[in-house]
Amino acid sequence: MKVLVLNAGSSSLKYQLLDTSDQNVIAKGVIEKIGLGMSMIGYTNGSHPKVELEQELKNHEDALTIVFDSLTKGDKAILSSLEEIDAIGHRIVHGGEVYNSTVRINDDVIAQVEKLCDLAPLHNPANLMGIRACLKIVPNTPQVGVFDTAFHQTMDPASYIYPIPYEYYEKYGVRRYGFHGSSYAYVAPKAAELLGKKSENTNLIICHIGNGASIAAVKGGKSIDTSMGFTPLEGLMMGTRCGNIDPAIVPFLMEKENLTTEQVSNIMNKESGLKGISGISSDMRDVESAAHDGNKRAQLAIDLLAHGIRKTIGSYLVELNGNVDAIVFTAGMGEFGTELRKLVTDNLSSLGIEIDQAKNSANRSKLEDISTASAKIRTLVIPTNEELQIALETEAIVK
């Protein structure tokens, strides 16, 4: 089955066309600055060289028209018609408590996703733009919604309720939701397979460490806790997000710096994390380079991130009563960060976690067990593939 996977942002559109029969990527691309003057377009179809161009695109419908035309028209076309696309899978960030699994999109689903825009004001409206544009251009192609939050709907209330007046949960849905669900859904069974076990008999601590970072405790294939919360701001320090801080810091800074709500939110979401501590970049490669050159703030940023990951792993070891089969590293920094993995796992042999440093140093985004032979808890590197997971879930719904 040919499935087009779409990830629509407020001014961007990322896509992949995949063949689920062999799990190969047929085409992929990204369009940026939609509705902001000249849009940046880049795509690769099959073995053709990458195409890059600029064009004014007013909205997501214009952007999708470019995508569909690139697939079916011109000398780089790889489809004879849009009818060859069997289904479209949409990444939808927030499903609230309404959706705990993937669904076929219809009017009721669209109405529910609209209601959930309060919980994800930067993401759900953009996701809806992509859905509506597809329904207008290819109305007869099945549309499927895959929710970032769905994987974590198996958590118990003790893991997702915040210790604030309960009425705010009842009135506004203020609770922990968790994100990166498609990544966890892809990685968890891969880890079980690598360990030679069934998912329902496997307990994991999965570290999705990218520019956005989270960790999940997975018991028997199901999420029982995760570090991101009501929004993706909670939890670990990230590329530009602060993660967990004392909540009283917010009103303190607002008063001292005369900040608006929007300004303080921007500081926590876009000016903090690796970028805020290092003063250099949100990209770990830049931060590590500066640290190697003796930049103390860059080294502090790296140490803070590793410290946060270790603390979260430790708390989830307790939640899983020490019955953990593997620690899994995935996503950008998790897959490529050989130094970060070493920092996180150093001196944890007393907990049964010990990595082979030769394997670790050689592993850059390769599916592998990098543990020592004597380690009781395995340490795995598993490249994630959220687009493929969305495509497979879309196929399952359509079939």
PyMOL commands that set and color helices and strands:
alter all, ss='L'
color gray80, all
select helices_A, chain A and resi 60-72+82-84+107-118+124-137+150-154+157-160+167-172+181-195+199-201+249-257+261-270+273-278+284-292+296-319+331-336+338-345+349-351+357-362+386-398
alter helices_A, ss='H'
color red, helices_A
select strands_A, chain A and resi 2-8+12-19+24-32+38-45+51-56+87-92+103-104+143-147+203-209+213-219+222-226+326-330+368-369+378-381
alter strands_A, ss='S'
color yellow, strands_A
deselect
rebuild
show_as cartoon
